[in-house]
Amino acid sequence: MTVPELGRLGFGAAGIGNLYKAMDDDVAAATIAAGWDVGLRYFDTAPHYGLGLSERRTGAFLSTKPRDEFVLSTKVGRILESVDNPAGARDTQGFDVPANLVRHWDPSEAGIRRSIEDSLERTGLDRIDIAYLHDPDVYDLDAGIREALPALERLRAEGLVTAIGVGANSADALQACVLGAELDVIMLAGRYSLLEQPAAAGLLPLCLERGVRVVNVGVYNSGLLARPVVPDNANYNYAPAPAPILAKAQALAACCNEFGVELPAAALQFARSHPAVCSVVVGASNAGQITETAARMAADIPPELWTALVARGLLPEGALHG
């Protein structure tokens, strides 16, 4: 199983698909350009992100770069279908875009092939390097494993994609997929972070055993770990953080501060520390954010910080790697 070299940090393109708020084309272009300028060469998008807007903006930028100098991943499973929208309704799944398209779950081989063809058309690029089945547990995990994953295996055998995988928020769902197919890579969202590590017990060791690479995303837990100081109104899993979760995040931030480390830098570098993880993918809503993220990934962190986090019960024993 071959996964292209992704680099420690990759660019997540949900933000430039108008996640939560609209973004001008020039701001989107400047944001992804800033990622390129700091050395990022792995770009992840999906039809879901802005009903295709993210794919179009990502492709428009990457089409100006030599094709062999970057890696592009997108997702399959959600087909976009045109609908009439005379009232100008907006998307209801987190993206500030017109609801001129609807997402339709289709795990069939025909649906997977159509999804790849549609993504190629939207990006304007000649190939997709990595294709992930997107959130099968949200729809029908059994059908995803039974239909979509064998279809992806055939696309890989035909050379239509280089590598295949699954992206999900559930460590259990991803583990079932790793056991159910010959995957190259998975995209793990929010389940191996400085705050919590449910993937550490079963999924990540299984990936190491099977040679499946892990792209770690959602490492700030919906923004909870994204700032040096955790506010009392912070969110966790896209909702107000429960008191125990908030208290732990604030304790993590306080410990980091004692060692002169920003919480987001520790969160990024911890997320990359597991030997199964090959890359951490982070989004941005402006150029400054992605530049700051790259600096945090490169920041010096004293080993004593990690030891202190374990000693205070903020990280479990055995959580330190290397």
Secondary structure, 3 states (H helix, E strand, C coil): CCCCCCCCEEEECCHHHCECCCCCHHHHHHHHHHHHHCCCCEEECCCCCCCCHHHHHHHHHHCCCCHHHCEEEEEECEEEEECCCCCCCECCCCECCECCEEEEECCCHHHHHHHHHHHHHHHCCCCEEEEEEECHHHHCHHHHHHHHHHHHHHHHHCCCEEEEEEEECCHHHHHHHHHHCCCCEEEEECCCCCCCCHHHCCHHHHHHHHCCEEEEECCCCCCCCCCCCCCCCCEECCEECCHHHHHHHHHHHHHHHHCCCCHHHHHHHHHHHCCCEEEEEEECCCHHHHHHHHHHHHCCCCHHHHHHHHHCCCCCCCCCCC
